[in-house]
């Protein structure tokens, strides 16, 4: 089979990653684009996207590199284990993507947050959309998208979910907006109430028709991200609290934990979805509350990342829907009694999102699932 084209003018870490990918492709027997598309599985990545990973200077997403490496490594006779190859390529990808972020970074300035923690902040993009993480002395800033579900619905669990974007947040937002525009133009769905709702308000896991939710879920699997979810059945010791008070407690706890998780980063940029249900949530006060919670856990005063928190509506930040879909699948699974039967649809839906979950934590039961203890 012919070799695939290589990018022109690529240098440094990006070139090292690309050369390693071509070398692995050759050791795997030079499978064609059609063969690789089949190897990855239906709907995972198109031939053009696979071709771009080999032939374009832009650094491909880690999600695509990882699955390509896994499949190609299986084809190498007497080659190293797939896990070793994935680890090797992950190091190459981190170096290449970090270098790309350095070239795109903006000037920085020293600032102080309201709690007195010395931080380094970057010139911010407009708060209405996630931006490409800027590289600073403390590493890239962290982009978080947060939402909640179950408020004022006593039969449903109350959930706060967050998605941490890994890589180019602006590119993820652009691709989701492109999908929204394409799906909105589908004439065959005109007159369907759920489709009209989608066109007016954006992606919504509860109301999107299958013709919308299917393509969105497929697109989500092309991105690299981490998800976090805190849940309560309202039977915790704080069970007498209102839903708004519980949400405030859960948002504060999650943000405090994320501040500690990323304590070496300069800034966490967080966009919280606003709706008629959570309009009483004191978003402006969450930053100070979360930092205080983090320092209480540490047991001492410490320099922590700046928390830039802003309220957003989903039509302005469409990638917020990723957190919504995660929360909806968790809610359905919890309401099924945490089924582990593959015949149950809620369990199958949960299995699709569980690999992205860094932690699923219950106020009543503690940690339910994380990357080290998957339920299947």
N, C-alpha and C positions, 0 to 999 in steps of 0.2 A: 504494500500500500504506500502511496506517496506521503511524504512528510508534510505537516501543516506549516503554513507560513509563520514567520516570526515577526514581532513588531520592529519597526524601523526606528533607530535612534534611541532605543531604551538603554539606560545605564544604571549602575549601582545596584541597590538591593532589589529593585524591580526587575532588572535583567537577571539577577541570580535566581529569583523565584521563577521567572519564565523559562529560563534554561533548564532548571530542575524539572519543571512540568513537561517540557519537550523530551527530556532524557527519560523520564518515567514512561511517557507515551511510547517511546521507541522500544524500551525494554519490555513493554506490555504487548509488543507485536504490531505497533502502528494501527490500532483499530480506527476505522473510518468515523466520521462525524455521526453517520447514521447508526453505526454500531454503539458508539458511546451514548447516544441519545437513548438507545434501547437498554443499555447497561444501567443507566441512571434511573430508569423507570418512567412510565407514562406521565407526562405533564410536569416533570421535575425541572427540566431545562431544555430549551429548543436547540437545534443544531447551530443556529446563528449565535446564540449565547455561548455555547461551548466553543465555537470557532473564535469568538472574541476573546475568550480567556487565554487562548494560545497566541493570537495574532495581533492583539491591540495593546498599546502601552499602558492603558488604564489598568490599575490593580483590580482584579476580579474580587467579588465578595468571598469571604471565608467560607460561607455555606456552600458555594459552588466548588471552590478549591477542595474542600474537605471531602465531598462526595465523589468528585473526580479521582482524587488520590486513592480513596478506599477501593473504588471499582478497578482502577488501573493496576493497583498493587496486587489485587487478586489474580491478575493475568500474568504476573511476572513469575516464571519458573524459578523455584528455589530462592525467591527474593525474601527480603526481611518481612516481618509481620506487618500487617496493615496498620496496626496501632503505632508502630515505630515510624512508619512512613508519614502517617498523619501528624505525629509529633514533630518530625523534621520539617514538614511543610508548614506547620503552624508557626514555627520559629522564623522561617523564611518570610511568611506572609506578614507577621508582626513587624519585622524589620522593614519590609517594603512599604506597608501601609503607614508606618510611623514616619518614614522618610517623606512620603507623599503629603502627610499632614503638616510636616515642617515647612514644606514649600508653600502650603496654602495658608499658613497661620498669619494672624494679624498682629500689629504691635500691641504690647501689653502695658499695663500700668499697675502700680501697687495701690491697693485700696484696703479699707477696713470695713468689715461688716458691722451690723448694729450691736453685735455681742462683743466686739473688740478683738475678734480673731484676725490675726494678720494673714491676708490672703493675696493672691495675685489674680486679678480679674482681667478678662479680655474684652475688647470692644465687642459689644453684643449685637447680634442680629436682631431684627424686629421680633418682639416677644410673641407674635402671632404664629410663628412657625419654627420648628427645630432647625438648627443650623449645623453646618459641618463642624465637628469638634475642633477647636483651635488648640494647637500645641503650645504649651508653656513650660516653664521650668519644672512645674510639678506634674507634668503629663497632660494629656488631653482633658478638656472639661467633659462632664458626663451629661448626656441628654436623657431626661426621664419624661415619660408621658403617663399620666395617672387618671384613673376614673374610678367610679364606685357603682355598685348595683345592689338592688334589693331594698332600697330605702322605701319605707311606707308600704312594704309588702311582707306582712308577718309570716307568710307561709314560705318565704324564700330566705336563704342565708344572706346576711349582710356582708358584702365583699368590697375590699379596696384592692385594686390591682394596679401594677406599674409595669411598664416596658422600658427597659434600658437599651437604647439604640447603640449598636456597635458599628462603627464606621461612619459613613456619610449620611447623616440624618436628613440633609436637604435632598439628597438623591432618593432616599426612601419616600419622602413626602412627595416628590415630583412624580414618582412612578405610581403612587396611590392616586394622586390627582388625575394622572393620565387614564388610569383604569376607571375612575369615576366618570370622566368625560366620555369614554368609549361606551360604558354600560348605560349611561344616561341617554345615549342616542339610539338605543334599541327600540325600534318601533313595535316589535312584536309584544312588548310588555306594556304598551300604552293602555291606560285604563285600569290596570291592576293597582289596587289601593296601596299595597306594600311597596310597589315600584314607585308610585307617586310620592310616597313618604320618603323613600330613598333619594329621589331626585331633589326633594326639598330640603332634607336635613342631613344627607350623607349616609355613610355606612352605619348600620345598626344591627348588631347580632340578633336582637330579639325579633325584628320585623323584616329584615332583608329576605326577599324571595330567593329560592335556590339558585336562580340564574345570576344573582348578585353575590350571594355568600360563597358559592363554589369558587368562582374566579378570585375573590378576595382571599380566601383561605389558601389557594394555590400560590398567590403572590406572597403572602406572609411567609411561606416556607422557603422563599428565595432569599429572604433577609436573614441577617445575623443579629440576634437580639437575646436579651435575658429578660425573664418575666418573674415578678414577685406578686404574691397574693396573701393578704391577711383576711381571715373569715371569722365570722361568729354566728352561732345559732341563736344568739341573744339569751343564752342560758348561763353566761359567765357571771362572776361575782358583780360585774357592773350591769347586770341584767335590768336594773331599775332605770337605767339611763335611757334617754330618748335616742332615736336613730341618729339625729344630728350630733348629739354628744358622743355616741359610739364612733361615728365616722371621724370626728375630730380626734378622738383617742387613737384610732387605727391609723389615720394619716400621720399623726405625730410620731407614733411608734415606728411605722415603716420608714419615714423620712429620717428619723434619728438613727435607725439601723443602717440605712444606706449612706448616711454621712460617715458613720464609723467604717463601713465597708470600703469607702473611697476616701479615707481620711488623708491620703497623700495627694489627692487631686486638688486643683485650685478652686473649682466651682462645680456645683451641681445645678444644672438648668432644668427646672421642673415646670411642666405645663399641666395644670389640673383642669379637667373638663368641668364646665359649669352647666347646670341644668335647673329646671324649676324645682327639682327634688332637693338639690344640695345648695340652694341659693343662700341658706343661712350659715353655711360652713365658713368659719373665720379664716379665710385663706391668707389674709395679710398677716395674721399672727402665727401662722404655722412655722415660719422660718425660725423665729426665736424659740418657740416651743420645742421644735425638733432638735435644735442645737443644745438646749438645756437637757433634753432627754438623753442625748448622746453623751454629754459630759457627766450626767448622773451615772450612766452605765460604766464610763471609764473610771469614775471615782476621783477625778481630778480635772483641773482646768487644762485645756490643750488647744492648740491651734487646729482648727477644723475648716473644711471647705466652706466657701460662701454658698448660701442657698438662694438662688434666684428663682422665686416662685411667682407664677402669673396664672391667671384664669384665662381659659380659652374655650371657644365653642368648636364643635367638631368640624364644621364647614371651613373654619380657618386653619385647623390643624387636623387633617384627615387621618394622619397616621395614629391619632388618638384611638381610632377604632380597633387597633391591634389589642390594646388593653381591654377594650370592651368585649371583643371576641374571646379573649382568654378568660375573663370573668364569667361570661355566659356559659362556657363549656365547664368551668369548675362548678358553677351553680347547679347545672343540670346533673352533673355527676354526684354532687353532695345530696341532692334531692332524691337520687336513685338509691340512696343508702350506701354510697361508695361501692357500687357494684364492681366486681372484677370478672364478670361474665362477658366474654366477647360478643355474645348474642344481644347484649343490651346496648342500644345506640348511645346513651349517655356515657358509658364506659369507653366506647370506641372514640367518641368525640374527645374525651379527656385524654386518651392515649395519644391523640394527635398533637396536643399542646403540652403534655407533660415534659417532653424532652427540653422544652424551652424554660421550664420553671426552675429557677435557682432555689426558690423556697416557696412552699405552700404551708402557711402557719395558721392554726386554729387557736383562738383565745381560750377555748375550752379544753382542747386535746393536745395542744402543743404542735410540734412539727409533724405534718402529715406526709410530705413528700419533698424531696430535693434531688439534685443531680446525682448524688451518691446513693440514694435509696429510692430508685424508681419502683413503682408498684407493679411493673410487669417486665 
